[in-house]
Amino acid sequence: MSIVMTGGGTGGHLAIIKAVKEHLKEEELIYIGSTKGQDQAWFAEDSDFAKTYFLESRGVVNQGLLGKIGSLWKIFTSALKVRKILKSHQASVVFSVGGFSAAPAALAAKLSGIPLVIHEQNAALGSLNRLLKPYADLFISSYLEESPVKAYPIKEVFFENARIRKEVKTVIFLGGSQGAKGINDLALSLAPILKERGIRIIHQAGERNIDEVSAAYGKLGIEAEVFGFTTKLAEYMKAADFAVARSGASTLWELSATALPTLFIPYPHAASDHQYYNAKFLVEQKLAWLMRENEIDKEKVLSLLDTDLEAKSRGLMESVEKEGSRKIAQLLTQI
């Protein structure tokens, strides 16, 4: 018997699989993804999987009529192939994290009568997960009260790094590895004032923007730690006392687990505006702040540095559940 893991296309989806599989060392794991997106880069050489399959599939949304028909046909033909794969590996469950990569295996699971467990990362459901939710044997989401697991699957190090913040000595700006112009511009506009207040700056400017942003800090006579992609994100979050960040699911929950008070500025073009709704979930619990990119107000941002950070920090520490990865892995072995 084996556990089949599927879905991806983007790092946000794939990070869930990576986190959960760390708790399934005794199980035979199979990965089924797509030749498109980041699936192969993440898992083609991953020895945790007994076997990996990458099929031709592509998204259905944001395409014309002919494109949609072509995508649906690829999903259907791939699903027929996956049925044979599931049978050959005696799959006991299919764990899907959504994204177009997941469609063939999720469909094949239902056609084969194999339990389907879905994890939704965002507060606004992805297109495929929304479609398959009524047919899932278990549907996991940190934003739904009825979810069998509320804890988001992130690495334990973020919880280990949690601490209560009371004053701002370091600010971190997180635009993701690709960067975010709105956050970059805000950081540079705030930098002289932060310097006057003796506040250190850590800035994820994006791989393509490192030289430009570093040069801009240099002209201002400000020393800032500027980077694009990093494996030290947990350390940077631990060092910070206040964050300005995008609100992709993984980033949002990593910041929350670290108990780091955060102003979220969602990516304005995210599908279904899911980054806005991710942040709104925390804001409604008075655990974060939220500002649209086209409504960025430098003075308002500065005023947040003088608010009751301890209340936000303590609230996050008390409300964010731990061990999401382990709990999901346990469910997959028991279903």
URGILIN-V73019 format. One record per pair of residues at least 24 apart in sequence whose ideal C-beta (glycine too) atoms are under 6 Angstrom apart, sorted by sequence separation. I is the first residue (numbers start at 1). J is the second residue. If there is no record, write none. Layout:
i->[I:I]
j->[J:J]
//
This chain:
i->[3:93:264:8:79:83:103:110:268:2:3:4:5:6:78:82:86:106:179:252:262:263:264:265:21:179:195:2:9:14:75:79:83:86:98:171:178:188:247:265:287:8:75:79:83:175:184:191:249:287:98:170:171:172:173:174:179:8:98:168:175:191:247:247:202:59:263:58:57:57:261:55:177:261:177:261:259:259:259:30:256:183:39:257:172:256:61:180:34:33:172:170:170:176:170:171:172:173:174:169:32:161:168:168:158:165:157:161:17:16:183:13:13:13:2:4:1:2:7:3:4:5:6:7:9:1:7:8:9:7:9:8:7:7:6:158:162:165:161:162:159:6:154:158:154:158:152:16:154:12:189:186:182:122:121:20:19:16:168:143:165:166:164:124:165:164:124:164:122:124:123:123:162:122:123:159:151:150:151:153:151:152:153:151:153:151:149:149:115:15:12:12:95:12:93:93:23:23:20:24:19:23:20:20:3]
j->[27:117:288:33:104:108:128:135:293:28:29:30:31:32:104:108:112:132:205:278:288:289:290:291:48:206:222:30:37:42:103:107:111:114:126:199:206:216:275:293:315:37:104:108:112:204:213:220:278:316:128:200:201:202:203:204:209:39:129:199:206:222:278:279:236:100:304:100:100:104:309:104:228:312:229:313:313:316:317:89:316:244:101:320:236:320:127:246:101:101:240:239:240:246:241:242:243:244:245:241:105:234:241:242:234:241:234:238:97:97:265:97:98:99:89:91:90:91:96:93:94:95:96:97:99:92:98:99:100:99:101:101:101:102:102:254:258:261:258:259:257:105:253:257:254:258:253:119:257:121:298:296:293:249:249:153:153:153:305:281:309:310:310:272:313:313:274:314:274:277:277:278:317:278:281:322:321:321:322:324:323:324:325:324:328:327:327:328:335:250:248:249:332:250:332:335:325:326:325:329:325:329:328:329:332]
//
